Amino acid sequence: MTTTVTSPQGGADAAGSTADASGSTGAVTLARRPGRWIDGWNPEDAPFWQAEGRAIARRNLGWSIFAEFLGFIVWQLWSIVVVMLPAAGFSFTSSEAFWLISVPSLVGATMRFPYTFMVARFGGRNWTIISAALLLIPSVLLGVVVGNPETPFGLMLVVAALAGFGGGNFASSMANITYFFPQKEKGWALGLNAAGGNIGTAVAQFAVPIVVTLGASATLNISLAGWMWVPFILLAIWGAWRFMDNLSNARSDAAASAAALREPHLWLLAVLYIGTFGSFIGFASVFPKLIADQFPAFSTIQVGQAAVSLAFLGALVGSVARPYGGRLADRVGGARVTVGAFTVMALGALALVWTLPLQNFWIFLACFLVLFAATGVGNGSTYRMIPNVFAARALATASDRPDAGVAMQRKAAAALGLISAIGAYGGFVIPQMLNLSQTATGAYTAAFYGFVLAYAALLVLTISVYIVPRRSLARQRI
């Protein structure tokens, strides 16, 4: 099946047809092949985008968000399941609990690297089906292993590691959606995609305690923490199969990825993103355990027959704050907003340490919500800095090579995926630092002082490299 949209402006289609020198009209011709493959996709052609492209792109975006949302849920299931294990008859040590919380983030961050290239290899629709189907494995296995208190820790750790499949979904989902939208709408689409995924953490931490306790009498129905998501995953698989599309012009750029890895600013930005997104996902995963350790009476709040955990508020606040960080960065500059975020994060962590001896849960919660809000704003602003930094690098090196601008654009596109993968390792580092602090000192104070110092160092790094005008960045405001 082939459809054609004629462009009075003579736009170019993905196959390379353009208006000739005499100004004759061009057209975007979509050819649809079996397997829901689309040839000739060109969202930059305005008439095509208005007539047909936007509706197709939004349909794919909707199902992509749903699949990624479930990916984040599965990725972060163990953050809330771990605090329920003692009531279900398990007797793991605190250190073992931290490993069950942190290993999904370690695996998920690592999976983001190959997942980035899977859309180009298999097609966006096809890989969404595959990646969603993979979520069935950790969900079903979690439902099985937590049903038996005799399950050895090693097996539990393997099942927790498999939840990392959900962490990889972010990279492939973002890579897929970027091909569907024109440049002027990519930020909006990718922002929705990212926020839709991040909020899955909050939903998991809110819904699981309710479902596993609803109707339970003497024991928890903890196996439902895994089984409850199976129907939604099956729905995502069906929706991707029925409504999503593969774009034949979606191609990975391995050369640009290799070049981006040689760019020093990629590593500097990755460090900043570990501080912002890494802190968000790390604190979100460990927040339920911190509440259970410090304020066990508030670990769950009984509402009728169901139990509710307030831990979900942290991930919710951080997810909602993220797009505002990006919007604020557009107005005043990403580096300035990132500096503000690190400042608030340092002060929030410091306030947490100083007020913890009061043993007041509501002050503890307020400090953490401020911390989560700052990480969310920092997520948005730091991610917004990436294309600006590479654009500035293009200006600074334009005199060296005539194609420097195009090369830097390709590097920037590759850097977005690479930095998102590197930043996710913070989800492993944060819990393990807390684990080390508790093991060595019996408290979390040392870890939080370490976070304060780290945020202060990242603040200084951001100011010195991206606030102070530099010739290497064409003296641009980042």
C-alpha positions in Angstrom: 0.0 0.0 0.0 1.4 3.4 -1.0 0.1 6.9 0.0 1.4 10.2 -1.3 1.3 13.7 0.2 2.3 16.5 -2.2 4.4 19.3 -0.7 4.0 22.7 -2.4 7.3 23.7 -0.8 9.1 20.9 -2.5 10.2 19.1 0.6 12.4 16.0 0.5 11.1 12.6 1.4 13.1 9.9 3.1 13.9 8.3 -0.2 15.7 11.4 -1.3 13.1 13.0 -3.7 13.4 16.8 -3.7 12.1 19.7 -5.6 14.3 20.4 -8.7 15.9 23.8 -9.5 12.8 25.0 -11.3 10.8 24.7 -8.1 8.6 21.7 -9.1 6.7 20.1 -6.3 8.0 17.3 -4.2 6.1 14.6 -2.4 6.3 12.3 0.5 5.4 8.8 -0.6 4.7 6.3 2.2 5.0 2.7 1.1 3.6 0.2 3.6 4.9 -3.3 3.6 3.9 -6.5 5.5 4.9 -6.4 9.2 3.7 -2.8 9.4 6.9 -1.5 7.9 6.8 2.1 6.5 9.1 3.3 3.8 9.6 7.0 3.0 9.0 8.5 6.4 9.9 12.3 6.5 8.3 14.2 9.4 10.2 17.4 8.4 7.9 17.8 5.4 5.2 20.1 6.8 2.2 19.1 4.5 2.9 15.4 5.1 3.2 15.9 8.8 -0.1 17.8 9.0 -2.0 15.5 6.8 -0.8 12.1 8.0 2.5 12.0 9.9 1.4 13.5 13.2 -1.4 11.0 13.8 0.9 8.1 13.0 3.6 9.5 15.3 1.3 10.1 18.2 -0.2 6.6 17.9 3.3 5.1 18.2 4.2 7.5 21.0 1.2 6.4 23.1 2.0 2.8 22.9 5.7 3.4 23.4 5.0 5.4 26.6 2.8 2.5 27.9 5.4 -0.1 27.2 8.2 2.0 28.8 6.0 2.8 31.8 5.7 -1.0 32.4 9.4 -1.3 31.9 10.1 1.1 34.8 7.5 -0.7 36.9 9.2 -4.0 36.5 12.6 -2.4 36.9 11.7 -0.9 40.3 9.5 -3.7 41.6 12.1 -5.0 44.0 12.4 -1.6 45.7 9.0 -2.1 47.3 9.0 -6.0 47.4 12.2 -6.0 49.5 10.6 -4.2 52.5 7.7 -6.8 52.4 10.0 -9.9 52.5 10.3 -10.1 56.3 6.5 -10.1 56.8 6.4 -12.9 54.2 8.8 -15.1 56.2 12.1 -14.2 54.6 15.1 -13.5 56.8 17.7 -11.7 54.6 20.2 -9.3 56.1 20.1 -5.6 55.5 23.1 -5.9 53.2 21.4 -8.6 51.1 18.3 -6.4 50.9 20.4 -3.6 49.5 21.8 -5.9 46.8 18.3 -7.0 45.8 17.4 -3.3 45.5 20.5 -2.2 43.6 21.3 -5.1 41.2 18.3 -4.3 38.9 19.7 -0.8 38.4 23.1 -2.2 37.6 21.8 -4.6 35.0 19.3 -2.1 33.6 21.9 0.6 33.1 24.1 -1.9 31.3 21.2 -3.1 29.1 20.6 0.4 27.9 23.7 0.2 25.7 22.6 -2.6 23.4 19.0 -1.6 23.6 19.9 1.7 22.0 20.7 -0.1 18.8 17.9 -2.6 18.7 15.4 -0.3 17.1 17.6 0.0 14.0 18.2 -3.7 14.0 14.7 -5.0 14.4 12.3 -2.1 13.9 10.6 0.0 16.5 7.4 -2.0 16.6 9.1 -5.3 16.5 11.5 -4.4 19.3 8.7 -3.0 21.5 7.0 -6.3 21.2 10.2 -8.2 22.1 11.2 -5.9 24.9 7.7 -5.9 26.4 7.6 -9.7 26.2 10.9 -9.9 28.0 9.2 -8.2 31.0 7.1 -11.3 31.5 10.2 -13.2 32.6 11.1 -11.1 35.7 7.5 -10.6 36.6 6.5 -14.2 36.5 9.7 -15.4 38.3 9.2 -12.8 41.0 5.7 -14.1 41.6 7.2 -17.6 41.9 10.2 -17.1 44.1 8.7 -14.8 46.7 6.0 -17.3 47.3 8.5 -19.6 49.1 10.4 -18.2 52.1 13.0 -21.0 51.6 14.1 -19.5 48.3 17.9 -19.0 48.5 19.3 -15.6 48.3 21.3 -16.4 45.2 18.2 -17.3 43.2 16.4 -14.2 44.5 19.4 -12.1 43.3 19.3 -13.6 39.8 15.5 -12.9 39.5 16.1 -9.4 40.7 18.8 -8.9 38.1 16.4 -10.0 35.4 14.3 -7.0 36.3 17.0 -5.0 34.6 15.2 -5.8 31.3 12.8 -3.0 32.3 15.6 -0.5 32.7 16.8 -1.1 29.1 13.4 -0.2 27.7 14.0 3.5 28.2 16.9 3.6 25.7 15.1 1.7 22.9 11.9 3.6 23.5 13.6 7.0 23.2 15.6 5.9 20.2 12.4 4.8 18.5 10.4 7.9 19.1 13.1 10.3 18.0 12.7 8.9 14.4 8.9 9.7 14.3 8.9 13.4 15.2 10.3 16.5 13.4 13.1 18.4 15.1 10.8 21.1 16.4 8.6 18.6 18.3 11.2 16.1 19.4 11.7 17.7 22.8 8.0 17.5 23.6 7.7 13.9 22.4 10.8 12.7 24.2 9.8 14.6 27.4 6.4 12.8 27.4 8.1 9.5 26.8 10.6 10.0 29.6 8.1 11.3 32.1 5.7 8.4 31.3 8.4 5.9 32.0 9.7 7.6 35.2 6.3 7.7 36.8 6.1 3.9 36.6 8.4 3.8 39.6 5.8 5.8 41.6 3.0 3.6 40.4 4.8 0.4 41.4 5.5 1.7 44.9 1.9 2.8 45.3 0.0 -0.1 43.8 2.0 -3.1 45.0 1.4 -2.6 48.8 -2.4 -2.1 48.1 -2.7 -5.2 45.9 -0.7 -7.6 48.1 -2.5 -6.6 51.3 -6.0 -6.2 49.9 -8.1 -9.1 51.2 -5.1 -10.7 52.9 -5.6 -11.8 56.5 -2.8 -13.6 58.3 -0.3 -13.5 55.4 0.6 -11.2 52.5 -0.3 -12.2 48.9 3.2 -11.1 48.0 3.4 -13.2 44.8 0.8 -10.8 43.3 3.6 -8.2 43.2 4.8 -9.9 40.1 1.7 -11.6 38.7 -0.4 -8.4 38.8 1.5 -6.8 35.9 1.2 -9.8 33.5 -2.1 -8.7 32.0 -0.8 -5.2 31.4 2.3 -6.5 29.8 0.2 -8.7 27.5 -1.8 -5.7 26.6 1.3 -3.7 25.7 2.5 -6.6 23.5 -0.8 -6.7 21.7 -1.0 -2.9 21.4 2.5 -2.7 19.9 1.7 -5.6 17.5 -1.6 -4.0 16.4 -1.0 -0.3 16.4 2.8 0.5 16.2 4.9 0.8 13.0 8.5 0.0 11.9 10.3 2.8 10.0 12.8 1.6 7.4 14.8 4.8 7.7 15.6 4.2 11.4 19.3 3.6 11.3 21.8 3.5 14.1 24.9 5.6 13.8 27.7 3.5 15.3 30.3 5.9 13.9 28.7 8.8 15.7 28.5 6.8 18.9 32.2 6.0 18.7 33.0 9.6 18.0 30.8 10.8 20.9 32.7 8.5 23.3 35.9 10.3 22.4 34.4 13.7 23.2 35.4 14.8 26.7 32.2 16.7 27.3 30.2 13.4 26.9 31.9 12.1 30.0 31.5 15.4 31.9 27.8 15.5 31.1 27.5 11.8 32.0 29.0 12.6 35.5 26.4 15.4 35.9 23.6 13.0 34.8 24.7 10.4 37.3 24.3 13.1 39.9 20.8 14.0 38.8 19.1 11.0 37.2 21.3 8.6 39.1 20.3 10.2 42.3 16.6 10.1 41.3 16.5 6.4 40.5 18.8 5.5 43.3 16.8 7.3 46.0 13.5 6.1 44.5 14.6 2.5 44.7 15.9 2.8 48.3 13.3 5.1 49.7 10.9 2.4 50.9 13.7 0.6 52.8 14.9 3.9 54.4 11.4 4.5 55.7 11.1 1.0 56.9 14.5 1.2 58.7 14.1 4.7 60.2 10.3 4.9 60.8 8.9 1.3 60.7 5.5 2.6 62.0 5.2 4.6 58.8 6.4 2.0 56.4 2.8 1.2 55.5 -0.4 3.0 56.5 -3.5 0.9 56.8 -6.4 2.2 54.8 -9.3 -0.2 55.3 -8.1 -3.6 54.3 -5.2 -2.3 52.2 -1.8 -0.9 53.1 -0.4 2.1 51.5 3.2 3.2 51.4 4.1 6.9 51.2 7.4 6.0 49.5 5.7 6.5 46.1 5.6 10.3 46.7 9.3 10.6 46.2 9.3 9.1 42.7 6.1 10.9 41.8 7.5 14.3 42.8 10.8 13.7 40.9 8.9 12.5 37.8 6.6 15.5 37.7 9.4 17.9 38.3 11.5 16.6 35.3 9.7 18.5 32.5 9.8 21.7 34.5 13.5 21.4 34.7 13.7 21.2 30.9 11.3 24.1 30.4 13.2 26.3 32.9 16.5 25.4 31.2 15.0 26.7 27.9 14.4 30.1 29.6 17.5 30.7 31.7 20.0 28.1 30.5 20.5 24.5 31.4 23.8 25.0 33.4 22.2 27.6 35.6 19.3 25.4 36.4 21.6 22.4 37.0 23.6 24.5 39.4 20.5 25.4 41.3 19.4 21.7 41.4 22.7 20.6 42.8 22.6 23.4 45.4 19.1 22.3 46.6 20.2 18.6 46.5 23.2 19.4 48.7 21.1 21.4 51.1 18.3 18.8 51.2 20.7 16.0 52.0 22.4 18.1 54.7 19.0 19.0 56.2 18.1 15.4 56.2 21.3 14.5 58.2 20.8 17.3 60.7 17.1 16.6 61.4 17.2 12.8 61.5 18.0 12.8 65.2 14.6 14.5 65.8 13.0 11.2 64.7 10.2 13.2 63.1 8.8 11.3 60.1 7.1 14.3 58.5 10.4 16.3 58.5 12.2 13.3 57.1 9.6 13.0 54.3 9.7 16.8 53.6 13.5 16.7 53.3 13.3 13.8 50.9 10.6 15.3 48.8 12.7 18.5 48.4 15.6 16.2 47.4 13.4 14.3 44.9 12.1 17.6 43.4 15.6 18.9 42.9 16.7 15.6 41.2 13.8 15.8 38.9 14.5 19.4 37.9 18.2 18.5 37.5 17.2 15.5 35.2 15.4 17.8 32.8 18.0 20.6 32.8 21.1 18.3 32.5 19.5 16.4 29.6 18.7 19.7 28.0 22.3 20.7 28.3 23.5 17.9 26.0 22.4 19.2 22.6 23.4 22.8 23.7 26.9 21.7 24.6 27.4 19.8 21.3 26.0 22.8 19.4 28.6 25.0 21.1 31.3 22.5 20.3 30.3 22.7 16.7 30.6 26.5 16.7 34.0 26.3 18.4 35.4 23.8 15.9 33.6 25.1 12.7 36.8 26.7 11.4 38.7 23.4 11.7 36.4 21.3 9.4 33.6 22.4 7.1 31.4 19.5 8.2 32.0 20.1 11.9 28.4 21.2 12.5 26.8 18.0 11.0 29.3 15.8 12.7 28.5 17.4 16.1 24.8 17.0 15.5 25.3 13.3 15.0 27.5 13.1 18.1 24.8 14.9 20.1 22.1 12.4 19.0 24.4 9.5 20.0 25.4 11.2 23.2 21.8 11.4 24.4 21.5 7.6 24.5 24.9 7.0 25.9 24.6 9.5 28.7 21.2 8.1 29.7 22.8 4.7 30.0 25.8 5.9 32.0 23.6 8.0 34.3 21.5 5.1 35.3 24.4 3.5 37.1 23.7 5.9 39.9 20.8 3.7 40.7 23.3 1.1 41.8 25.8 3.5 43.4 23.4 5.2 45.7 22.0 2.1 47.4 25.5 0.5 47.7 26.9 3.7 49.3 24.1 3.5 51.9 24.7 -0.2 52.3 28.4 0.5 52.9 27.7 3.3 55.4 25.3 1.1 57.4 27.6 -1.8 57.4 30.6 0.2 58.5 29.0 2.6 60.9 25.6 1.3 61.7 23.9 4.4 60.3 23.3 6.2 57.0 24.9 9.5 58.1 28.3 9.0 56.5 26.6 8.2 53.1 24.5 11.4 53.2 27.5 13.5 54.0 29.2 11.8 51.1 26.3 12.8 48.9 26.5 16.4 50.1 30.2 16.5 49.1 29.5 14.9 45.8 26.7 17.4 44.9 29.0 20.3 46.0 31.7 19.0 43.7 29.3 18.6 40.8 28.0 22.1 41.4 31.6 23.5 41.1 32.2 21.4 38.0 29.1 22.8 36.3 30.0 26.4 37.1 33.7 26.1 36.1 33.0 24.3 32.8 29.5 25.4 31.7 28.8 28.8 33.4 32.2 30.4 33.0 32.6 31.3 29.3 35.1 29.1 27.5 36.7 29.2 24.1 36.2 25.4 23.7 32.4 26.1 23.8 32.6 29.2 21.7 31.9 31.3 24.8 28.3 30.2 24.5 25.8 30.2 27.4 24.9 26.6 28.1 
